Amino acid sequence: MTGIQPGLTVRGIGRNELPVADWLCTCGCHERARGRSAVIELTTRAHVQQCPHTNPTTGRAAA
């Protein structure tokens, strides 16, 4: 993908809609959460500029 910046996007909060969160990590991994509790869980562990998907000892993506 080109033109899409890594980060966290949350939609539907406070609008009587199903909350949805999308997290695009700096390594390219994408995660989506639907529903209030799932969105809260994702926003709690998503860290912009800090990738949890790579192995810190090798710098490569975890299998």
PDBQT receptor file of N, H, CA, C and O in Angstrom, charges set to zero:
ATOM      1  N   MET A   1       0.834  -1.174   0.000  1.00  0.00    +0.000 N 
ATOM      2  CA  MET A   1       0.000   0.000   0.000  1.00  0.00    +0.000 C 
ATOM      3  C   MET A   1       0.884   1.243   0.000  1.00  0.00    +0.000 C 
ATOM      4  O   MET A   1       1.947   1.271   0.620  1.00  0.00    +0.000 OA
ATOM      5  N   THR A   2       0.437   2.228  -0.681  1.00  0.00    +0.000 N 
ATOM      6  H   THR A   2      -0.427   2.206  -1.184  1.00  0.00    +0.000 HD
ATOM      7  CA  THR A   2       1.168   3.488  -0.671  1.00  0.00    +0.000 C 
ATOM      8  C   THR A   2       0.230   4.606  -0.251  1.00  0.00    +0.000 C 
ATOM      9  O   THR A   2      -0.973   4.551  -0.508  1.00  0.00    +0.000 OA
ATOM     10  N   GLY A   3       0.780   5.608   0.389  1.00  0.00    +0.000 N 
ATOM     11  H   GLY A   3       1.757   5.653   0.598  1.00  0.00    +0.000 HD
ATOM     12  CA  GLY A   3       0.002   6.772   0.787  1.00  0.00    +0.000 C 
ATOM     13  C   GLY A   3      -0.748   6.636   2.090  1.00  0.00    +0.000 C 
ATOM     14  O   GLY A   3      -1.367   7.600   2.540  1.00  0.00    +0.000 OA
ATOM     15  N   ILE A   4      -0.715   5.473   2.713  1.00  0.00    +0.000 N 
ATOM     16  H   ILE A   4      -0.212   4.690   2.348  1.00  0.00    +0.000 HD
ATOM     17  CA  ILE A   4      -1.396   5.276   3.990  1.00  0.00    +0.000 C 
ATOM     18  C   ILE A   4      -0.356   5.310   5.090  1.00  0.00    +0.000 C 
ATOM     19  O   ILE A   4       0.593   4.525   5.081  1.00  0.00    +0.000 OA
ATOM     20  N   GLN A   5      -0.531   6.212   6.033  1.00  0.00    +0.000 N 
ATOM     21  H   GLN A   5      -1.302   6.849   6.041  1.00  0.00    +0.000 HD
ATOM     22  CA  GLN A   5       0.418   6.388   7.119  1.00  0.00    +0.000 C 
ATOM     23  C   GLN A   5       0.073   5.462   8.284  1.00  0.00    +0.000 C 
ATOM     24  O   GLN A   5      -1.104   5.246   8.570  1.00  0.00    +0.000 OA
ATOM     25  N   PRO A   6       1.086   4.911   8.961  1.00  0.00    +0.000 N 
ATOM     26  CA  PRO A   6       0.825   4.106  10.158  1.00  0.00    +0.000 C 
ATOM     27  C   PRO A   6       0.142   4.949  11.228  1.00  0.00    +0.000 C 
ATOM     28  O   PRO A   6       0.391   6.150  11.336  1.00  0.00    +0.000 OA
ATOM     29  N   GLY A   7      -0.704   4.325  12.003  1.00  0.00    +0.000 N 
ATOM     30  H   GLY A   7      -0.906   3.350  11.916  1.00  0.00    +0.000 HD
ATOM     31  CA  GLY A   7      -1.371   5.013  13.091  1.00  0.00    +0.000 C 
ATOM     32  C   GLY A   7      -2.635   4.291  13.514  1.00  0.00    +0.000 C 
ATOM     33  O   GLY A   7      -2.936   3.202  13.027  1.00  0.00    +0.000 OA
ATOM     34  N   LEU A   8      -3.359   4.903  14.413  1.00  0.00    +0.000 N 
ATOM     35  H   LEU A   8      -3.114   5.788  14.809  1.00  0.00    +0.000 HD
ATOM     36  CA  LEU A   8      -4.583   4.344  14.979  1.00  0.00    +0.000 C 
ATOM     37  C   LEU A   8      -5.752   5.243  14.624  1.00  0.00    +0.000 C 
ATOM     38  O   LEU A   8      -5.696   6.454  14.837  1.00  0.00    +0.000 OA
ATOM     39  N   THR A   9      -6.813   4.654  14.083  1.00  0.00    +0.000 N 
ATOM     40  H   THR A   9      -6.859   3.670  13.910  1.00  0.00    +0.000 HD
ATOM     41  CA  THR A   9      -8.015   5.391  13.726  1.00  0.00    +0.000 C 
ATOM     42  C   THR A   9      -9.203   4.742  14.425  1.00  0.00    +0.000 C 
ATOM     43  O   THR A   9      -9.386   3.528  14.342  1.00  0.00    +0.000 OA
ATOM     44  N   VAL A  10     -10.010   5.543  15.111  1.00  0.00    +0.000 N 
ATOM     45  H   VAL A  10      -9.862   6.530  15.179  1.00  0.00    +0.000 HD
ATOM     46  CA  VAL A  10     -11.199   5.049  15.803  1.00  0.00    +0.000 C 
ATOM     47  C   VAL A  10     -12.406   5.800  15.260  1.00  0.00    +0.000 C 
ATOM     48  O   VAL A  10     -12.393   7.027  15.164  1.00  0.00    +0.000 OA
ATOM     49  N   ARG A  11     -13.451   5.055  14.907  1.00  0.00    +0.000 N 
ATOM     50  H   ARG A  11     -13.461   4.058  14.985  1.00  0.00    +0.000 HD
ATOM     51  CA  ARG A  11     -14.673   5.641  14.373  1.00  0.00    +0.000 C 
ATOM     52  C   ARG A  11     -15.883   5.115  15.141  1.00  0.00    +0.000 C 
ATOM     53  O   ARG A  11     -15.852   4.014  15.691  1.00  0.00    +0.000 OA
ATOM     54  N   GLY A  12     -16.942   5.912  15.170  1.00  0.00    +0.000 N 
ATOM     55  H   GLY A  12     -16.967   6.806  14.724  1.00  0.00    +0.000 HD
ATOM     56  CA  GLY A  12     -18.218   5.472  15.723  1.00  0.00    +0.000 C 
ATOM     57  C   GLY A  12     -18.389   5.662  17.211  1.00  0.00    +0.000 C 
ATOM     58  O   GLY A  12     -19.406   5.238  17.761  1.00  0.00    +0.000 OA
ATOM     59  N   ILE A  13     -17.446   6.277  17.882  1.00  0.00    +0.000 N 
ATOM     60  H   ILE A  13     -16.620   6.621  17.435  1.00  0.00    +0.000 HD
ATOM     61  CA  ILE A  13     -17.573   6.499  19.324  1.00  0.00    +0.000 C 
ATOM     62  C   ILE A  13     -18.552   7.649  19.558  1.00  0.00    +0.000 C 
ATOM     63  O   ILE A  13     -18.393   8.727  18.984  1.00  0.00    +0.000 OA
ATOM     64  N   GLY A  14     -19.550   7.427  20.388  1.00  0.00    +0.000 N 
ATOM     65  H   GLY A  14     -19.680   6.552  20.855  1.00  0.00    +0.000 HD
ATOM     66  CA  GLY A  14     -20.487   8.476  20.775  1.00  0.00    +0.000 C 
ATOM     67  C   GLY A  14     -21.505   8.845  19.710  1.00  0.00    +0.000 C 
ATOM     68  O   GLY A  14     -22.130   9.902  19.804  1.00  0.00    +0.000 OA
ATOM     69  N   ARG A  15     -21.689   8.009  18.704  1.00  0.00    +0.000 N 
ATOM     70  H   ARG A  15     -21.182   7.151  18.628  1.00  0.00    +0.000 HD
ATOM     71  CA  ARG A  15     -22.656   8.320  17.646  1.00  0.00    +0.000 C 
ATOM     72  C   ARG A  15     -23.730   7.246  17.507  1.00  0.00    +0.000 C 
ATOM     73  O   ARG A  15     -24.395   7.154  16.475  1.00  0.00    +0.000 OA
ATOM     74  N   ASN A  16     -23.892   6.447  18.536  1.00  0.00    +0.000 N 
ATOM     75  H   ASN A  16     -23.352   6.521  19.374  1.00  0.00    +0.000 HD
ATOM     76  CA  ASN A  16     -24.827   5.327  18.483  1.00  0.00    +0.000 C 
ATOM     77  C   ASN A  16     -24.531   4.403  17.317  1.00  0.00    +0.000 C 
ATOM     78  O   ASN A  16     -25.441   3.822  16.726  1.00  0.00    +0.000 OA
ATOM     79  N   GLU A  17     -23.246   4.269  16.987  1.00  0.00    +0.000 N 
ATOM     80  H   GLU A  17     -22.507   4.741  17.467  1.00  0.00    +0.000 HD
ATOM     81  CA  GLU A  17     -22.787   3.352  15.951  1.00  0.00    +0.000 C 
ATOM     82  C   GLU A  17     -21.879   2.310  16.594  1.00  0.00    +0.000 C 
ATOM     83  O   GLU A  17     -21.406   2.494  17.716  1.00  0.00    +0.000 OA
ATOM     84  N   LEU A  18     -21.642   1.228  15.882  1.00  0.00    +0.000 N 
ATOM     85  H   LEU A  18     -22.026   1.079  14.971  1.00  0.00    +0.000 HD
ATOM     86  CA  LEU A  18     -20.696   0.224  16.332  1.00  0.00    +0.000 C 
ATOM     87  C   LEU A  18     -19.292   0.812  16.234  1.00  0.00    +0.000 C 
ATOM     88  O   LEU A  18     -18.856   1.160  15.137  1.00  0.00    +0.000 OA
ATOM     89  N   PRO A  19     -18.562   0.933  17.364  1.00  0.00    +0.000 N 
ATOM     90  CA  PRO A  19     -17.204   1.462  17.299  1.00  0.00    +0.000 C 
ATOM     91  C   PRO A  19     -16.289   0.516  16.513  1.00  0.00    +0.000 C 
ATOM     92  O   PRO A  19     -16.366  -0.705  16.650  1.00  0.00    +0.000 OA
ATOM     93  N   VAL A  20     -15.434   1.107  15.698  1.00  0.00    +0.000 N 
ATOM     94  H   VAL A  20     -15.372   2.098  15.587  1.00  0.00    +0.000 HD
ATOM     95  CA  VAL A  20     -14.463   0.358  14.904  1.00  0.00    +0.000 C 
ATOM     96  C   VAL A  20     -13.120   1.065  15.027  1.00  0.00    +0.000 C 
ATOM     97  O   VAL A  20     -13.040   2.288  14.916  1.00  0.00    +0.000 OA
ATOM     98  N   ALA A  21     -12.068   0.286  15.255  1.00  0.00    +0.000 N 
ATOM     99  H   ALA A  21     -12.133  -0.708  15.345  1.00  0.00    +0.000 HD
ATOM    100  CA  ALA A  21     -10.718   0.842  15.315  1.00  0.00    +0.000 C 
ATOM    101  C   ALA A  21      -9.831   0.094  14.338  1.00  0.00    +0.000 C 
ATOM    102  O   ALA A  21      -9.892  -1.132  14.238  1.00  0.00    +0.000 OA
ATOM    103  N   ASP A  22      -9.007   0.840  13.619  1.00  0.00    +0.000 N 
ATOM    104  H   ASP A  22      -8.957   1.836  13.700  1.00  0.00    +0.000 HD
ATOM    105  CA  ASP A  22      -8.016   0.270  12.716  1.00  0.00    +0.000 C 
ATOM    106  C   ASP A  22      -6.644   0.748  13.161  1.00  0.00    +0.000 C 
ATOM    107  O   ASP A  22      -6.435   1.936  13.410  1.00  0.00    +0.000 OA
ATOM    108  N   TRP A  23      -5.711  -0.195  13.257  1.00  0.00    +0.000 N 
ATOM    109  H   TRP A  23      -5.881  -1.159  13.055  1.00  0.00    +0.000 HD
ATOM    110  CA  TRP A  23      -4.340   0.131  13.615  1.00  0.00    +0.000 C 
ATOM    111  C   TRP A  23      -3.432  -0.395  12.523  1.00  0.00    +0.000 C 
ATOM    112  O   TRP A  23      -3.375  -1.599  12.274  1.00  0.00    +0.000 OA
ATOM    113  N   LEU A  24      -2.720   0.515  11.874  1.00  0.00    +0.000 N 
ATOM    114  H   LEU A  24      -2.766   1.494  12.076  1.00  0.00    +0.000 HD
ATOM    115  CA  LEU A  24      -1.702   0.142  10.910  1.00  0.00    +0.000 C 
ATOM    116  C   LEU A  24      -0.363   0.397  11.573  1.00  0.00    +0.000 C 
ATOM    117  O   LEU A  24       0.005   1.540  11.844  1.00  0.00    +0.000 OA
ATOM    118  N   CYS A  25       0.364  -0.685  11.832  1.00  0.00    +0.000 N 
ATOM    119  H   CYS A  25       0.065  -1.614  11.612  1.00  0.00    +0.000 HD
ATOM    120  CA  CYS A  25       1.645  -0.603  12.515  1.00  0.00    +0.000 C 
ATOM    121  C   CYS A  25       2.729  -0.138  11.543  1.00  0.00    +0.000 C 
ATOM    122  O   CYS A  25       2.561  -0.224  10.327  1.00  0.00    +0.000 OA
ATOM    123  N   THR A  26       3.825   0.346  12.084  1.00  0.00    +0.000 N 
ATOM    124  H   THR A  26       3.962   0.415  13.072  1.00  0.00    +0.000 HD
ATOM    125  CA  THR A  26       4.936   0.795  11.244  1.00  0.00    +0.000 C 
ATOM    126  C   THR A  26       5.547  -0.358  10.453  1.00  0.00    +0.000 C 
ATOM    127  O   THR A  26       6.190  -0.116   9.432  1.00  0.00    +0.000 OA
ATOM    128  N   CYS A  27       5.364  -1.611  10.895  1.00  0.00    +0.000 N 
ATOM    129  H   CYS A  27       4.841  -1.808  11.724  1.00  0.00    +0.000 HD
ATOM    130  CA  CYS A  27       5.901  -2.769  10.170  1.00  0.00    +0.000 C 
ATOM    131  C   CYS A  27       4.977  -3.197   9.032  1.00  0.00    +0.000 C 
ATOM    132  O   CYS A  27       5.350  -4.047   8.224  1.00  0.00    +0.000 OA
ATOM    133  N   GLY A  28       3.768  -2.615   8.958  1.00  0.00    +0.000 N 
ATOM    134  H   GLY A  28       3.465  -1.924   9.615  1.00  0.00    +0.000 HD
ATOM    135  CA  GLY A  28       2.824  -2.954   7.908  1.00  0.00    +0.000 C 
ATOM    136  C   GLY A  28       1.683  -3.852   8.354  1.00  0.00    +0.000 C 
ATOM    137  O   GLY A  28       0.753  -4.092   7.584  1.00  0.00    +0.000 OA
ATOM    138  N   CYS A  29       1.736  -4.353   9.587  1.00  0.00    +0.000 N 
ATOM    139  H   CYS A  29       2.492  -4.157  10.212  1.00  0.00    +0.000 HD
ATOM    140  CA  CYS A  29       0.644  -5.190  10.110  1.00  0.00    +0.000 C 
ATOM    141  C   CYS A  29      -0.594  -4.326  10.342  1.00  0.00    +0.000 C 
ATOM    142  O   CYS A  29      -0.497  -3.186  10.796  1.00  0.00    +0.000 OA
ATOM    143  N   HIS A  30      -1.755  -4.887  10.023  1.00  0.00    +0.000 N 
ATOM    144  H   HIS A  30      -1.835  -5.813   9.654  1.00  0.00    +0.000 HD
ATOM    145  CA  HIS A  30      -3.015  -4.181  10.205  1.00  0.00    +0.000 C 
ATOM    146  C   HIS A  30      -3.893  -4.985  11.149  1.00  0.00    +0.000 C 
ATOM    147  O   HIS A  30      -4.013  -6.202  11.016  1.00  0.00    +0.000 OA
ATOM    148  N   GLU A  31      -4.500  -4.299  12.097  1.00  0.00    +0.000 N 
ATOM    149  H   GLU A  31      -4.402  -3.310  12.205  1.00  0.00    +0.000 HD
ATOM    150  CA  GLU A  31      -5.455  -4.934  13.009  1.00  0.00    +0.000 C 
ATOM    151  C   GLU A  31      -6.718  -4.095  13.040  1.00  0.00    +0.000 C 
ATOM    152  O   GLU A  31      -6.661  -2.865  13.021  1.00  0.00    +0.000 OA
ATOM    153  N   ARG A  32      -7.868  -4.776  13.086  1.00  0.00    +0.000 N 
ATOM    154  H   ARG A  32      -7.913  -5.775  13.101  1.00  0.00    +0.000 HD
ATOM    155  CA  ARG A  32      -9.154  -4.098  13.178  1.00  0.00    +0.000 C 
ATOM    156  C   ARG A  32      -9.916  -4.674  14.358  1.00  0.00    +0.000 C 
ATOM    157  O   ARG A  32      -9.920  -5.884  14.583  1.00  0.00    +0.000 OA
ATOM    158  N   ALA A  33     -10.564  -3.786  15.110  1.00  0.00    +0.000 N 
ATOM    159  H   ALA A  33     -10.561  -2.803  14.927  1.00  0.00    +0.000 HD
ATOM    160  CA  ALA A  33     -11.393  -4.188  16.241  1.00  0.00    +0.000 C 
ATOM    161  C   ALA A  33     -12.786  -3.609  16.052  1.00  0.00    +0.000 C 
ATOM    162  O   ALA A  33     -12.944  -2.461  15.637  1.00  0.00    +0.000 OA
ATOM    163  N   ARG A  34     -13.798  -4.422  16.362  1.00  0.00    +0.000 N 
ATOM    164  H   ARG A  34     -13.670  -5.355  16.699  1.00  0.00    +0.000 HD
ATOM    165  CA  ARG A  34     -15.197  -3.978  16.273  1.00  0.00    +0.000 C 
ATOM    166  C   ARG A  34     -15.865  -4.217  17.610  1.00  0.00    +0.000 C 
ATOM    167  O   ARG A  34     -15.698  -5.272  18.222  1.00  0.00    +0.000 OA
ATOM    168  N   GLY A  35     -16.624  -3.230  18.059  1.00  0.00    +0.000 N 
ATOM    169  H   GLY A  35     -16.760  -2.373  17.562  1.00  0.00    +0.000 HD
ATOM    170  CA  GLY A  35     -17.302  -3.322  19.347  1.00  0.00    +0.000 C 
ATOM    171  C   GLY A  35     -16.526  -2.583  20.422  1.00  0.00    +0.000 C 
ATOM    172  O   GLY A  35     -15.302  -2.464  20.363  1.00  0.00    +0.000 OA
ATOM    173  N   ARG A  36     -17.253  -2.096  21.390  1.00  0.00    +0.000 N 
ATOM    174  H   ARG A  36     -18.247  -2.193  21.438  1.00  0.00    +0.000 HD
ATOM    175  CA  ARG A  36     -16.666  -1.233  22.417  1.00  0.00    +0.000 C 
ATOM    176  C   ARG A  36     -15.502  -1.897  23.161  1.00  0.00    +0.000 C 
ATOM    177  O   ARG A  36     -14.430  -1.302  23.262  1.00  0.00    +0.000 OA
ATOM    178  N   SER A  37     -15.685  -3.099  23.675  1.00  0.00    +0.000 N 
ATOM    179  H   SER A  37     -16.557  -3.583  23.592  1.00  0.00    +0.000 HD
ATOM    180  CA  SER A  37     -14.621  -3.732  24.459  1.00  0.00    +0.000 C 
ATOM    181  C   SER A  37     -13.405  -4.073  23.589  1.00  0.00    +0.000 C 
ATOM    182  O   SER A  37     -12.269  -3.937  24.044  1.00  0.00    +0.000 OA
ATOM    183  N   ALA A  38     -13.626  -4.506  22.364  1.00  0.00    +0.000 N 
ATOM    184  H   ALA A  38     -14.548  -4.616  21.994  1.00  0.00    +0.000 HD
ATOM    185  CA  ALA A  38     -12.512  -4.820  21.470  1.00  0.00    +0.000 C 
ATOM    186  C   ALA A  38     -11.739  -3.561  21.086  1.00  0.00    +0.000 C 
ATOM    187  O   ALA A  38     -10.512  -3.592  20.989  1.00  0.00    +0.000 OA
ATOM    188  N   VAL A  39     -12.446  -2.456  20.868  1.00  0.00    +0.000 N 
ATOM    189  H   VAL A  39     -13.443  -2.431  20.947  1.00  0.00    +0.000 HD
ATOM    190  CA  VAL A  39     -11.789  -1.189  20.530  1.00  0.00    +0.000 C 
ATOM    191  C   VAL A  39     -10.979  -0.691  21.726  1.00  0.00    +0.000 C 
ATOM    192  O   VAL A  39      -9.859  -0.212  21.553  1.00  0.00    +0.000 OA
ATOM    193  N   ILE A  40     -11.521  -0.796  22.917  1.00  0.00    +0.000 N 
ATOM    194  H   ILE A  40     -12.431  -1.186  23.058  1.00  0.00    +0.000 HD
ATOM    195  CA  ILE A  40     -10.789  -0.386  24.116  1.00  0.00    +0.000 C 
ATOM    196  C   ILE A  40      -9.519  -1.220  24.269  1.00  0.00    +0.000 C 
ATOM    197  O   ILE A  40      -8.458  -0.679  24.583  1.00  0.00    +0.000 OA
ATOM    198  N   GLU A  41      -9.618  -2.520  24.053  1.00  0.00    +0.000 N 
ATOM    199  H   GLU A  41     -10.480  -2.959  23.798  1.00  0.00    +0.000 HD
ATOM    200  CA  GLU A  41      -8.450  -3.401  24.174  1.00  0.00    +0.000 C 
ATOM    201  C   GLU A  41      -7.382  -3.031  23.144  1.00  0.00    +0.000 C 
ATOM    202  O   GLU A  41      -6.199  -2.971  23.478  1.00  0.00    +0.000 OA
ATOM    203  N   LEU A  42      -7.786  -2.785  21.899  1.00  0.00    +0.000 N 
ATOM    204  H   LEU A  42      -8.747  -2.833  21.627  1.00  0.00    +0.000 HD
ATOM    205  CA  LEU A  42      -6.824  -2.430  20.857  1.00  0.00    +0.000 C 
ATOM    206  C   LEU A  42      -6.167  -1.084  21.135  1.00  0.00    +0.000 C 
ATOM    207  O   LEU A  42      -4.954  -0.942  20.982  1.00  0.00    +0.000 OA
ATOM    208  N   THR A  43      -6.960  -0.096  21.543  1.00  0.00    +0.000 N 
ATOM    209  H   THR A  43      -7.945  -0.212  21.667  1.00  0.00    +0.000 HD
ATOM    210  CA  THR A  43      -6.379   1.219  21.811  1.00  0.00    +0.000 C 
ATOM    211  C   THR A  43      -5.456   1.191  23.028  1.00  0.00    +0.000 C 
ATOM    212  O   THR A  43      -4.564   2.031  23.141  1.00  0.00    +0.000 OA
ATOM    213  N   THR A  44      -5.655   0.245  23.934  1.00  0.00    +0.000 N 
ATOM    214  H   THR A  44      -6.380  -0.438  23.842  1.00  0.00    +0.000 HD
ATOM    215  CA  THR A  44      -4.791   0.118  25.099  1.00  0.00    +0.000 C 
ATOM    216  C   THR A  44      -3.424  -0.438  24.717  1.00  0.00    +0.000 C 
ATOM    217  O   THR A  44      -2.409  -0.011  25.268  1.00  0.00    +0.000 OA
ATOM    218  N   ARG A  45      -3.384  -1.386  23.779  1.00  0.00    +0.000 N 
ATOM    219  H   ARG A  45      -4.209  -1.733  23.331  1.00  0.00    +0.000 HD
ATOM    220  CA  ARG A  45      -2.095  -1.998  23.452  1.00  0.00    +0.000 C 
ATOM    221  C   ARG A  45      -1.431  -1.449  22.204  1.00  0.00    +0.000 C 
ATOM    222  O   ARG A  45      -0.270  -1.767  21.948  1.00  0.00    +0.000 OA
ATOM    223  N   ALA A  46      -2.116  -0.644  21.426  1.00  0.00    +0.000 N 
ATOM    224  H   ALA A  46      -3.059  -0.386  21.634  1.00  0.00    +0.000 HD
ATOM    225  CA  ALA A  46      -1.520  -0.053  20.222  1.00  0.00    +0.000 C 
ATOM    226  C   ALA A  46      -0.611   1.103  20.606  1.00  0.00    +0.000 C 
ATOM    227  O   ALA A  46      -1.037   2.039  21.283  1.00  0.00    +0.000 OA
ATOM    228  N   HIS A  47       0.627   1.035  20.178  1.00  0.00    +0.000 N 
ATOM    229  H   HIS A  47       0.972   0.274  19.629  1.00  0.00    +0.000 HD
ATOM    230  CA  HIS A  47       1.595   2.091  20.450  1.00  0.00    +0.000 C 
ATOM    231  C   HIS A  47       2.147   2.593  19.127  1.00  0.00    +0.000 C 
ATOM    232  O   HIS A  47       2.862   1.872  18.431  1.00  0.00    +0.000 OA
ATOM    233  N   VAL A  48       1.818   3.815  18.785  1.00  0.00    +0.000 N 
ATOM    234  H   VAL A  48       1.237   4.401  19.350  1.00  0.00    +0.000 HD
ATOM    235  CA  VAL A  48       2.325   4.414  17.562  1.00  0.00    +0.000 C 
ATOM    236  C   VAL A  48       3.831   4.599  17.719  1.00  0.00    +0.000 C 
ATOM    237  O   VAL A  48       4.303   4.996  18.785  1.00  0.00    +0.000 OA
ATOM    238  N   GLN A  49       4.576   4.316  16.673  1.00  0.00    +0.000 N 
ATOM    239  H   GLN A  49       4.193   3.994  15.807  1.00  0.00    +0.000 HD
ATOM    240  CA  GLN A  49       6.042   4.395  16.633  1.00  0.00    +0.000 C 
ATOM    241  C   GLN A  49       6.729   3.305  17.446  1.00  0.00    +0.000 C 
ATOM    242  O   GLN A  49       7.937   3.386  17.669  1.00  0.00    +0.000 OA
ATOM    243  N   GLN A  50       5.996   2.287  17.897  1.00  0.00    +0.000 N 
ATOM    244  H   GLN A  50       5.015   2.221  17.716  1.00  0.00    +0.000 HD
ATOM    245  CA  GLN A  50       6.600   1.186  18.638  1.00  0.00    +0.000 C 
ATOM    246  C   GLN A  50       5.936  -0.103  18.174  1.00  0.00    +0.000 C 
ATOM    247  O   GLN A  50       4.766  -0.343  18.471  1.00  0.00    +0.000 OA
ATOM    248  N   CYS A  51       6.680  -0.935  17.447  1.00  0.00    +0.000 N 
ATOM    249  H   CYS A  51       7.631  -0.740  17.207  1.00  0.00    +0.000 HD
ATOM    250  CA  CYS A  51       6.122  -2.145  16.837  1.00  0.00    +0.000 C 
ATOM    251  C   CYS A  51       6.234  -3.355  17.755  1.00  0.00    +0.000 C 
ATOM    252  O   CYS A  51       7.343  -3.748  18.119  1.00  0.00    +0.000 OA
ATOM    253  N   PRO A  52       5.100  -3.958  18.138  1.00  0.00    +0.000 N 
ATOM    254  CA  PRO A  52       5.143  -5.170  18.948  1.00  0.00    +0.000 C 
ATOM    255  C   PRO A  52       5.219  -6.435  18.087  1.00  0.00    +0.000 C 
ATOM    256  O   PRO A  52       5.302  -7.539  18.624  1.00  0.00    +0.000 OA
ATOM    257  N   HIS A  53       5.192  -6.289  16.773  1.00  0.00    +0.000 N 
ATOM    258  H   HIS A  53       5.124  -5.392  16.337  1.00  0.00    +0.000 HD
ATOM    259  CA  HIS A  53       5.161  -7.432  15.868  1.00  0.00    +0.000 C 
ATOM    260  C   HIS A  53       6.542  -7.942  15.464  1.00  0.00    +0.000 C 
ATOM    261  O   HIS A  53       6.645  -9.000  14.843  1.00  0.00    +0.000 OA
ATOM    262  N   THR A  54       7.588  -7.222  15.798  1.00  0.00    +0.000 N 
ATOM    263  H   THR A  54       7.503  -6.362  16.302  1.00  0.00    +0.000 HD
ATOM    264  CA  THR A  54       8.933  -7.648  15.432  1.00  0.00    +0.000 C 
ATOM    265  C   THR A  54       9.670  -8.168  16.644  1.00  0.00    +0.000 C 
ATOM    266  O   THR A  54       9.385  -7.790  17.781  1.00  0.00    +0.000 OA
ATOM    267  N   ASN A  55      10.608  -9.028  16.386  1.00  0.00    +0.000 N 
ATOM    268  H   ASN A  55      10.839  -9.335  15.463  1.00  0.00    +0.000 HD
ATOM    269  CA  ASN A  55      11.439  -9.590  17.433  1.00  0.00    +0.000 C 
ATOM    270  C   ASN A  55      12.545  -8.586  17.739  1.00  0.00    +0.000 C 
ATOM    271  O   ASN A  55      13.333  -8.273  16.846  1.00  0.00    +0.000 OA
ATOM    272  N   PRO A  56      12.635  -8.073  18.954  1.00  0.00    +0.000 N 
ATOM    273  CA  PRO A  56      13.625  -7.032  19.266  1.00  0.00    +0.000 C 
ATOM    274  C   PRO A  56      15.070  -7.510  19.127  1.00  0.00    +0.000 C 
ATOM    275  O   PRO A  56      15.966  -6.689  18.933  1.00  0.00    +0.000 OA
ATOM    276  N   THR A  57      15.315  -8.813  19.219  1.00  0.00    +0.000 N 
ATOM    277  H   THR A  57      14.586  -9.480  19.376  1.00  0.00    +0.000 HD
ATOM    278  CA  THR A  57      16.691  -9.298  19.123  1.00  0.00    +0.000 C 
ATOM    279  C   THR A  57      17.165  -9.414  17.682  1.00  0.00    +0.000 C 
ATOM    280  O   THR A  57      18.356  -9.270  17.407  1.00  0.00    +0.000 OA
ATOM    281  N   THR A  58      16.233  -9.676  16.753  1.00  0.00    +0.000 N 
ATOM    282  H   THR A  58      15.266  -9.793  16.977  1.00  0.00    +0.000 HD
ATOM    283  CA  THR A  58      16.639  -9.839  15.355  1.00  0.00    +0.000 C 
ATOM    284  C   THR A  58      16.138  -8.704  14.469  1.00  0.00    +0.000 C 
ATOM    285  O   THR A  58      16.672  -8.485  13.381  1.00  0.00    +0.000 OA
ATOM    286  N   GLY A  59      15.112  -7.979  14.927  1.00  0.00    +0.000 N 
ATOM    287  H   GLY A  59      14.678  -8.157  15.811  1.00  0.00    +0.000 HD
ATOM    288  CA  GLY A  59      14.544  -6.914  14.121  1.00  0.00    +0.000 C 
ATOM    289  C   GLY A  59      13.652  -7.433  13.006  1.00  0.00    +0.000 C 
ATOM    290  O   GLY A  59      13.271  -6.679  12.110  1.00  0.00    +0.000 OA
ATOM    291  N   ARG A  60      13.314  -8.724  13.055  1.00  0.00    +0.000 N 
ATOM    292  H   ARG A  60      13.624  -9.337  13.782  1.00  0.00    +0.000 HD
ATOM    293  CA  ARG A  60      12.476  -9.310  12.012  1.00  0.00    +0.000 C 
ATOM    294  C   ARG A  60      11.089  -9.618  12.561  1.00  0.00    +0.000 C 
ATOM    295  O   ARG A  60      10.896  -9.761  13.768  1.00  0.00    +0.000 OA
ATOM    296  N   ALA A  61      10.142  -9.716  11.655  1.00  0.00    +0.000 N 
ATOM    297  H   ALA A  61      10.299  -9.600  10.674  1.00  0.00    +0.000 HD
ATOM    298  CA  ALA A  61       8.757  -9.988  12.047  1.00  0.00    +0.000 C 
ATOM    299  C   ALA A  61       8.676 -11.353  12.730  1.00  0.00    +0.000 C 
ATOM    300  O   ALA A  61       9.336 -12.309  12.323  1.00  0.00    +0.000 OA
ATOM    301  N   ALA A  62       7.868 -11.419  13.759  1.00  0.00    +0.000 N 
ATOM    302  H   ALA A  62       7.332 -10.642  14.090  1.00  0.00    +0.000 HD
ATOM    303  CA  ALA A  62       7.658 -12.666  14.469  1.00  0.00    +0.000 C 
ATOM    304  C   ALA A  62       6.842 -13.620  13.626  1.00  0.00    +0.000 C 
ATOM    305  O   ALA A  62       5.960 -13.192  12.881  1.00  0.00    +0.000 OA
ATOM    306  N   ALA A  63       7.122 -14.895  13.733  1.00  0.00    +0.000 N 
ATOM    307  H   ALA A  63       7.839 -15.242  14.338  1.00  0.00    +0.000 HD
ATOM    308  CA  ALA A  63       6.402 -15.905  12.922  1.00  0.00    +0.000 C 
ATOM    309  C   ALA A  63       5.049 -16.193  13.494  1.00  0.00    +0.000 C 
ATOM    310  O   ALA A  63       4.309 -17.011  12.947  1.00  0.00    +0.000 OA
TER     311      ALA A  63
